[in-house]
Amino acid sequence: MRKSKPKKRYILPDPKFKDVLVTKFVNNLMYDGKKSVAYNIFYDACDLIQKRTNENGVDVWKKALNNIMPGVEVRSRRVGGATFQVPSEVRPERKQSLGIKWLIAYARKRGEKTMTEKLAGEIIAASKGEGAAVKKKDDTHRMAEANKAFSHFKF
């Protein structure tokens, strides 16, 4: 265990939408410190979403993120030689970061040509409550539901 909790790092809002959540998303999307490339991918994806759905791109993205964020997850816990999958609540901060990571990971696995198209497609699918990232959340919830009997082993 560490002696003290590390200081919270506060990040600056993005230049276009003035939103901290957008910056967090772009930081996860970024490869090799290429932040301007990541911003271009995100902003172009938002424009593409606006073109396809006739709704505000950032609002659709936020709705998609809310559909992806998990409420409960399972954690492994050793009790007397056996390992149990114990369901536990997800902290708001972790909920957000899991949602962001899942959305980006499943967007990268899609079949479209450019990352902008992949991201836009996954965001639109997630905002409708479908797509691979939403399936991941449902699987996580299902696992927690199946292991509800072990919830008395809480950490």
N, C-alpha and C positions, 0 to 999 in steps of 0.2 A: 504494500500500500504506500502511496505517496503521502508526504507530510501535509501538503496543502493543495487545495483545488487550483488548477491553473487559471490564470486570468482569462476572462471572456474576451475574444477578439471581435471587435465590432467592424463590420465591413461597410463600405460606402455604397449608397444607392447607384443604380446604373444611370448613364447620362440621358437616355431617351425617355424612359417611363418613370424615373426617380423612385425606383422600387428596390429594396434590399434583397427581396426574394429572387428577383431577376438576376442580380449579381451572384447570389449563391448558386443559382442554376447554371449560369455561364461559367463560373469557376469550376463546376463539376464537368461541364461540357468540354472545357479547354484541354488541349494536348500540348505538351512541351512549352508551356508558358505563353502560348499564342492566344492572348485574350482578345485581340481585335478580330481575329478570324472567328473565334467562338461567338463574339457579339454579332458579327455579320451573319453567321449561321442562324442564331436565335432570332434576330430582327427580320431576316428574310423569311424564316419559317412563320413568324407572326403575320407578315404581309400575305404569305401564301394561304394561311388559315383564313385571313380576312376575305381573300378572293374567293375561296371555296365555300365558306359558310355564311358570308355576309354579316358576320358578327365581329366584335373587337377581338383581335388575336390574343391579347394578354388576358382578357376575361375568359376566353375559351381555355387558355393554358392553365389559369388558376382553377377553373372548374375541373379540368383533367387531373390536376395535381391533387385536388380534394378527393377525387374518385379513387386515386391510387394509394393515398396515405393509409397505412394499416393502423387499426385500433389496438389489436393484440398480436403477440408473437409467441413462439415457443422458445424456451431456452433449455439447454441441457443441464441437468443437475444430478450429481452422483449421490445416491443414497444406499448405503450398505452394499456396495459392489455392483449395483444395478444403475444404469443411466436412464433417467426419466426425462421426457420432454415436458417441461412445466410451462403452462401458459402464463404470460405476464403482460400487464399493460405496457404500452409504448409511450415514452415521454414525448411531449410535443416537439421538442428539438429533433429527436431521433426520427419521429414520424415524418417530419419534413424531409430530412436528409435521405431516408429510405425511399420516399416517394420520388425524389429527384433522381436518385441513383437508378431506380428501377425504370423510370421513364426514359432516361438516356440509354441505359443498357439495352432495353428492348427496341428502342428506335434504331440503334446501331445494327441490330440483327435483322432489320427489315430488308426487303428486296429492292427498294427504289434505288435510283442511280446516285443522287447526291444526298449528303447528310441533311440539308435543308428540307428536301422532300420527305426523307425518312422521319425526321422530327415532326414535321407538320402532320404527316399521316398518323403517327402514333398519338400525337396530342388530340387530333380530331376524334380518333377511335376511343381514346380514354375519356374524353368529355362526353361521349355517348354511352359510356359504361361498358365498352367492349375493348378488345385489343389484348396483347400479351401482358402488359403491365398490370391491367385490372385483374386478369386471370391470376397473376402472381399474388396480388393482395387477397383475392378470394381463397386461393390455396393456403395462404398463411392463416387466414381466419378459420378455414376448415380444419387445419392441423390443430389449432388452439382449441377448437370446439371438440375435436376427437379426444384430446388429452385433458379435458376439463376435470377428469377424475383425480388427476395428480396436482390440482391447483393448491392443495393443502401443503405441498412441499415448497411453497413460495420462498424466495431468497430472503 
